[in-house]
Amino acid sequence: MLENIFLNVLHMGFTASIVILAVFAARFLLRKQPRIFSYVLWIAVLFRLLCPVSFSSIYSVFSVLQEKNFNGPVIEYINPDIFNMPENNHTDISADTVPIKDKSPSEQDLSVGQIILNIAKWIWLAGTAIMSAGGIIKMIRLYIKLKGAVRKEKNIYIAKQADVPFVAGIIKPVIYLPAFLEEKETEYIILHEQAHIKRKDYLFRFLGFIALSIHWFNPLVWLAFFYSGEDMEMSCDESVIRKMGENIKKEYSVSLLRLAAGERIPGSFFVQFGGRGTKKRVENILKYKRKTISAIIIILLLVSGTVFVLISNPKKTEVKEVQSRENPVQNNKVKQIKPDRQKTFKEEMQGGTIYVNIRSIARSAKSIDLFVLLEDNSRWEKELEETDDISLAFADNCIYKVNYEMDKIKYTETDFDTFADLINKDLYGNKFCRLYFTDGLVVEADLINGNYYNGISYSGKSYNQTWHEEVVEKELYKSYIKTEQVQADVSEAEGMETIEIYTDKKGRDASIGMILVKNSQGKILYSENIYTGVAGLAKESINTGTTGGKDFLMDVCMEDKDTYGSYIYHVFRLDENGGILQIAGSEFEFNTEHKAFPEKTFRKWTKKIDYYFKSTRFLIGRQGEKILTGLSGTERNQYHYGTLEDRLK
């Protein structure tokens, strides 16, 4: 709970920091305008610091930042046992992995990143507590000090203990005036404090102090707190000048200078007449001139528009879906689970881990009402028949997790409504989930992909460890010609690996190609082949490259039809025995007959794959009915980027 709050604070602080910088830029442009306009801009900052949600708009300032460049990641392996696939037995060395088999969520080992996060959240909480306690103590001390104040009229009091005029209180704000004020200056000082009350500045300042207490670690928030107070006071000064006339500028400035020598009131969230920034306030008063109505309207419109773009979130990519008169899920043929599997399934529901493809969630019943069960709990095994006679209910304290990454696994905890929205959003697809059960109830639900509706999903690489051994045993080398070999350190074994590239003896344009990866002792660690007979694949390639100081292998498959297709890639290294150590993997599917092509999301996806493409060497591939090897640099670039660039045109 505390961790989620802390992460939300960090996220709000990041977005607020961008808004603060934008406000400073706008404030500079408005430096010759009445300060009320600069003061209004700080509303956007306060909103971002305190409110974790907002409305969406295509005019949001964050729309510009949404398409930020993708920087290459440090090598980080994805847990190969992430789906409990029996053929993978490698040790997990990733910081962002999920529980492995036979471990409950509470039994996970803490990563270094998690330990740092745990320490940081407690430091943040301590700082917030100290700030809040300090503010409360100062407020109590002030009210004790003001007990002898004498009421002058309505909500105005004379306090001998006060050194400057100020407003105190949240529900019923009160004006406190020093006893030494001259009668001629009392009128405009009262007008100044009444302007604070009329505009609810005392409330704005109090909320500002709360925001400062929460984001105390952010220096930009401290600057925002100080300069928003400065703009608040100057705008009140201008309000008094407008009401009483410009002939009091001199007297008003003298009062400011006289009261500036007084001690500041305790408690930074009170609004006051005197205090810091007196020189700037006097200069602002002397330079102040009334604006025409038309100028005020124009500036107000510009400022309002600025606040709008600063508080709105970027609009998500809209996806047009075919509206059927009938629910497409309900049109599917539904059958019971096989009796023998149903028995073991119900046993697993008492305490175990089950993998399912979820079709829909019933919100009112808070349960999964349509799903496809995966045989033997393996993602890659044959799916069993769909069922409508078993409902999978969520426990009241169920934990919901979603992976929003495009090419990795990094779960973020969310709530039931968000989880259900992601499941039900696109009724044409199955959503692969891992469910933890206790006493027949789902106590944790992990959704591997929060981008289903955009056609994006994390793609794990499965591999038959014995395939190349069978190639050797059957002496299929006799059917191949070695066309090239390269050196690269693509495994955790000592020394460099040799990557041998083969095509069949029928020649370069024949139907099959293959790579073998051998360690420094000549042992085959890995093999992968490419067939031209695979239907639908417009392009397929195997590449090698370097990122984060380490070499990697990368396979890519592209099926690109006019209205549908998919792009899949895997970036990986090998362990000492040739097992897969995956770095990244993703799949992008589209079908324009069902929904619009999400170009904006696709561009974000291509930035990730392009990062690896730009540092790779083409080893072998196929295009149409041809096996390709030994391409020149220009040809490689076209082979890498051609299909993706064509789709973006």
N, C-alpha and C positions, 0 to 999 in steps of 0.2 A: 504493500500500500504506500509506504513512505517513499520507496524507490520510484514508483510511478509518479508521485507528486513531484519529486525532485527532478525527474526527467522532463515533466511538463514545464516546470519552472525554467529549466535550461532552454527548452524550446521557445517558450515565451520570451525569455531574455534575449535569445538570438534574434528573433523577429523584431523585438522592441529596439534592439541596438541599431538595426538597419533603419527603422523608423526614426530613431533619435538623430542619426546622421542626416537623414532626409529633412527633418525639421530644422536642424541647424543650417542646412543649405538654404531652405526657404526663408528662415529667419534673417539670414544675411541679405537676401533679395528684398526683404520687407523692412530693412533697417531705417528707411526714411519715412515709413508709414506709421500711423498710430499703433501703439503697442498692443491694443486689444486684438489685432489680427494675429500677431505672433503668439499671443497668449492662447488663442483658440486652437492653434496647431498642437499644443501640448496635450489636448484631449486625446489625440491619436496615440500618443506615447502611453498615457495612463491606461487607455483601453487595452493596448497590447501587453502591458505589464501585468494586468489583473484579470483579463478575460481570455481563457484558453480557446474559445471558439469565436467564429465570425461568419459573416455571410460571404458569398463568392461573387466575384465580378471579373469580367474580362479586362477591366481597367485597373486592376490591382497592381501596385508597384512590384509585387512579388512575381507577377507574370513575366517580368523581364528577367528575373533571377531563376525562374523555373528551369530554363534550358541552359543551366551552367555546364561548363565543360567537365567531362569525366576525367578525373585523374587516376592514373593506374594504381591499383591496390598493391600493398605489400603481400608477398606470397602467404597465403593462409588456406590451409586445406579444409575442405568440407568433410565432416564426419562420414566415412564410407559405410558405417553401420547405421546410417540415419533412418533407414526403413527396415532394419533388422533383416537384411537380405543374407541368407545363409552362406553365400559364396564369398562374402567380404568379412575378413577377420582382422583388419588392420587397426592399429592403435589410433585413437582419435587425438589429434594434437591441435585442434582448432579451438579458439576461444568462444566461438559463436555456434555451438552445437546443441543438439537436443538430447534428452535422456536416452541411453542405450538400453538394450533389452535387459530385463530382470532388475532394472532400477526404477524406482518411482521418482516423480519429479522432485520430491524433497531430498532425495539421496544424491543429487548431482554434485560433482566436485566443483568448487568455485574456481573460476578462471582468474587470472591476474587482473583483467579488466573489471570483473565483478567485484573483486576485493577493493580495487581503487574506487569503484562506484559506491560501495558500502561505506568506505571511510568518508568520501566526499559528501554523501547525503547527511551524515551525522554532523560533520563540520558546518554544513549549510544550516541545518536545524538549530545548532547551537548559536550561530551568528544571528539568525532570525530571532531566537528567543532573547538574546542579549539586547538587540536593538529594540524589540517590543517592550521588554522590561524597563529599559532606560527611558523610553518615551512615557510609559505609565508613571514611573517614579517622578519624572520632571513635572508631569501634569498634576500629580497629587501635591507636590511641594508648592506649586504655583497657587493652587486653590487654598491651601493652608495659609499661604502668604497674603491672599486677598480676602480673608475672612472679615477684615475690618472695613471693607469698601462701603461707601455711602451712595445710595441711589440718588441720581440727579433727576432723571425722568425716564419713564418707560424702561427700556433695556440699556440705559446708559448709567454707569457708575463712576464715581470718583474714588481712586485708590491712591493713597499716599505712598504705598509701597511700589507703585508702578513707575518705571522710568520712561516708558514710551506708551503711546496709545496702542491698543490692540483689541482684537476680537477673540473671545474664547467661548467654547461650547459647541456642541454638535446638533442637539435637538432644538435647544433654545439659545442661540448665540447671544452673547452680551458684550457690549462695548465698555472697556475700561479706559479711563482717562487719567493721566497724572494730575496731581493737585496743583502743580506749578504752572500749568498752561495759562497763557494770557487770554483774556476774554475775546480779543479780536481774532485770534487764530483758532479758537475753539470751534467756530462754525465750520470752517473748511476741513478741519481735522475730523469732525463728526461726519461730514459729508463723505470723506474718504473711507471711513470705517463702515458707514452705511452702504456704500457702494460694494464693499466686500460682502456684506450680508445679503444684499439684493441679488448679487451674482452667485451666491453660494460658494464663495472662495474658501471659506473655512472648511467646507466639506471636501472641496477639491484638494485642499492642502492636507487634510487628514488622510484621504485616500492616497495621496502622493507619499505620505510618510509610511503607510502600510506597504505600498509598492517598494519603497526604499528598503524597508525591513526585510522584505522577501528576497529582493535582488541586491542585497548589500555588497555582494562580491563583484558586481559589475560597475566599473568606474564611470561608464557612460550614463548610468542611472543616477549617480551622484551629481554629475554635471547637469543632467536634465532637471533634477530636483532644484538645484540652485538657480538655473536660468529661468525656469518656469516661475519661480518665486519673484525673480527680478521683473519679468514681463507682467506678472500679476500686479505688482505694486505700481509700476509705471502706468499701466492702463487705468488704475484707480486715480492716480495723479491727474491724468488727462481728463477723466470723468469730472473731477472737481473743477478744473479749469474751464471745461465746457459750460458747466452750470453757473459758475460765479464770474466768469469773464477773464480775459487775459490780463487785466490790470492787477490781479492778485499774484501774478507769477513771482514777483520779487519777494513779497511777504511769505508766500508759500515756501519758496526755496530757503529763506532764512530759517523758518521753522524746522524744515528738514535738517538743516545743518546743526541747529541748536539741539535737536532731539537725537541726532546721530551719535552724540557723545555719551548718551545714556546706555546703561547696561542692557543687553538683549534679554528678552523674556525667556525663561526656561521652557523648552519644548519646541522643537523645530516645526511642529505642525500648526502653530498658531499664526495668524496673520497680524501684521503690525505696521504702524506708521513709520517708525524710524528703522534703524538697522543698517546693514551693509549695503553697498552700492549707491550711497547717497550722492556721490559725485556724478554718476551716470544719470541718476534720477533728476538732479538739478539741471544738467545739460539737456536732458530730454524735455523738461518743463519749459526751459527758455527757448528751445527750438520748435516747440509744438505749435502747429497751425491747423485750423479747422479744414476739413476736406469737404468738397462739394458732395451733394447727395449722389450724383452719378458716379463719382470716383469711388465713394464708399460701396456702392452696389457692385461695381466691377471687381474691386478688391475682395469683397465678401464672397462673391461667386467663385473667384479663383481659390481663396482659402478653403471654402467649403468643398470644392472639388479635390483639393489636395488632401484634406482630411479623409474624404471618401476613399481615395486610392490607397491611403496609408492604412486604413483599418479593415479594408476588404481583403479576402484571400483570393488567390488566382482561381479562375474557374476551371474545373476539371474538364478533361476531354469528354465531349458529349458523344455518346454512342447511340446510334439509331438502331432500334431493334424492330423486327417484324412483329406486328401486332396480330396474333391469331385469335380467332373467335373462341377457340378452345385452348385450354392450357396444354402446351406441347408435351409436358411431362405426363399429364393424365391420359394422353393418347397412346403412351407406351403400353405394351403388353406386360402385365404384371403376374408373376408366379411366386409360389412359395419357395423358401429355401429347402434344399434337399433334406430329408429327415435325418440322415446320419450327420450332416454338417450342422443342422439346427441344434442337435444335442450338444455338440462341442461349443457351438456359438453361445448357447445359454450358460454353459459352464464358464466360459471366458468372461461373460458379463458380470459374474460374481466377483471377479478380481483379476484383471488381465488387460492386455493391450490388443486392440482390434483395429484393423485398417479397412476403411470403407470409402467408396465414392458416394458422396452425399448429393442427392438430387434436390431436396427441399427440406425446409424446417418449418414446423408449425409453431407460430409465435405464441398463440394463446395457450397451447399445451406445453410449450417450451420443450419441444422434443423433435427428433429427426423422424419424419414420417415417410420418407421415400429415399432409399439408398441401395447401393450395389455392394455386396460383401465380397471381399477378395479372398480367394481360397488360400489356405495355409498362411494367412497374414502376410503374404508377399505381394508387393505392388505389381510385380511383373507376371504373376501367375494368372491363369484364366479366371475371369470374373464369373461368379455364380449368378443365378437368376435374381432379378429384382423382386422385392417383396413389399407387400402392403399389410401383412398380418403381424408384423413386429414393429413396435415403436421404440426408439432409443431415447429415453428421457434424460434430461440434464439435471444434475443435482443443483440445489439452491445455491451452493457455494462453488459451483463449477468454475474452473479457470479456462478462459478462452484466449487462444494465442493465434496470431496471424503472421505469416512471413510475407513482408511487402517487398523484399529484395527481388530483383529480377534474375540474378544469377547465383545466389547463395542462399543459405539458410540462416536466418537471424530472426527469431520470433519476438514479436511485440505483444504484450498482454493487452487485451481489449475487453469490451463489454458484450453482453449477449446481443443487443440490437445491431451493433456493428457487424458482429460475426454472422448473424442471420441475414443481414443485408447482402453481405458478400456471397453467401451461399445461394440466396434466392434471386440475385440480380440477373443472372443469365441462365434461363431455364433450359437452354440447349446443351449445356455441358455438365459433366460430373466434376465435383470438387473433391479432390483426394484429401482425406483427413486421417489422423491417428487419434484414436479415442482411448482414454484410460478409464477403466470401469472399477467401481467398488459397490458391492451389494446391488448389482443390477442398474446402477445409475452412472452416467458419464460425469466423472469428476474433473477431467481435463480434456479439452478438444483442441487439437493443433491443426490449423489449416495451412497447408504447405504453400499456398499461393493466394495472395490477396489481390492479384491482378488478373483473375480469370476473365473478367468481363472485357479486358483489353486484349485478350488472346495471349497473354504472357504467362509463362510458368517456369519455375526452376526445373532444370533437367538433370537428373542424376545419371551417371555413366555406369552401366552394368557391363561386365566383361567375363567371358568364359576363360578361366585361367588355363584350361588344358587344350585350347584350340591349336596353338602353335606346336604343342607336343604331338598332336595328331598329325599335323602337317609333316613334321619330321619323320614320324613313324611310318607314314604312308609314302614317304619319299616323293612328295609332291614337288620338291625342288627340281625334279627332272622336267617339270612342265613350265618352269619359270626361267627368266633371264634377269640377272642382276644388272640394272642399268646405271646405278649410282650408289654411293654411300657417303654419309656425312658423319662428323663427330659432334656430339653434344652431351652435356651432363644433365640428362633428363631423369635420373633416378637418385635415390639416397645411397646407392652402393658406391664404393670407392672407385675413383677413376672416371674416365670418360666412357660414354656409351657409343656404340657404332650403330647408326640407323641405315639399314640396307634397304634399297628400293628395288622391287621386282615387278616385272610384267610377264605375261605368259608368252610362250615361244612363238605365238602367232604374230607377234609384233606389237608396236606401240598402240595401234588402234583396236587391239583385241579386247576381249570382254572382261578381263580381271587384272587387278593389280594388288600389290601387297607391300607392307613394310615389316621388317623384323628389327627389333631393338635388342642388341647384345651387350652384355656388360664387358668389362675389361678382360675377363677370362674367356670370353667367347660364348658364355651361356645365354640362351634366348630368354629375355625377360618379358617380352611383349610382342604381339603381332596384331596387325589390323589389315583387313582387305577391303577392296572396292570393286563392285560389280557394275558393269554397264547395263545389265539386265534388270536392275531395280527400277520398277515402274514409278514414274512421277517425279523422280529426283532430277531437277534441272542441272544442279551442280553438286559435287561432293568432293571434299579434299581432306588431306592430312598434311599438317604443317608443323614446323618447329620454330620456337622463338625464345625470347628472353624477357623476363620482367622481374623486378625486385631483386636483380642480381642472380637469378636462377633461370636455367633453361626449362622449357615446357614443351609438351605436345598439344596439338589442337586439331580436333576433327570438326568438320563443318558439313552440314547437309542443307541444301536449299531446294525446295519445291515451290515453283513460282508460276502458277496458272493465272489466267486473266482475272478470275473472281475468287480464287481460293489458293491456299498454299501454306507452307510453314518453313521457318528457318530454325535450325538447331545447331548449337555448338557446345563443345566441351573443352575446357582447358585443364590439363592435368599433368602430374608427374608420376613417377613409379617409386614404390618402396624397394627395398633391397631384393625382394623376391619377385618383383614385377607386378605387385598389386597396385590398384588405382589409388592415387592420392589426388583427389579432385580439387582444383583451385576455383573454378567457376563453370557454370553450365546453365544454358537457358534455351527456351523455345518460344518462338513467336508464331502464332497461328492466326490466319485471317480467312474470312469468308464473307465477301461483300454481298452475297445473296441474303445473308441473315442480318448483317449489321454493317454500318459504315466502317471504312478502313480508318483506324485511329492513327493518323499520320504523326501527330504530335508525340504520342507515346512511342511510336515506332522509331522516331528520331532519337529519343532518349535511349532506346534499346540498342540502336546501331552505334551510338557513341561508345557503349561498352564493348561490343564486338570489334569495333574499329580500333580500339586501343590495342587489342591483341593482334589484330591483322597487321597493324603498322610495324610491328616488331617481329613478324614471322617470315620464315622461308618456306616456300611451297615445296613439298616433297613429292606428292602424287595426288592425282584427282581424276575426275571424270566429268565430261560435259557432253550430254547427249549420248552417243554411242562410242565415244572415244575415251581411251585412257590417256591421261596427260602426265608427262614428267619433263624435267629439265627446262622449264619455261624461263624465258629471259625476264628481267626486272619489269619492263613495260607490260608484258603479257601476264605476269603474276598479279600486278596491280589490277588489271582489267578482270582477271579471274576472281580476285578477292572481292572487288568492290562493284563490279558491273551490275549484278542482279540487284543489290541493295540500292545503288544510285538510280537505276531505272525505276524502281518502285517509288522513289522520292520525287521524281520529276513530275 
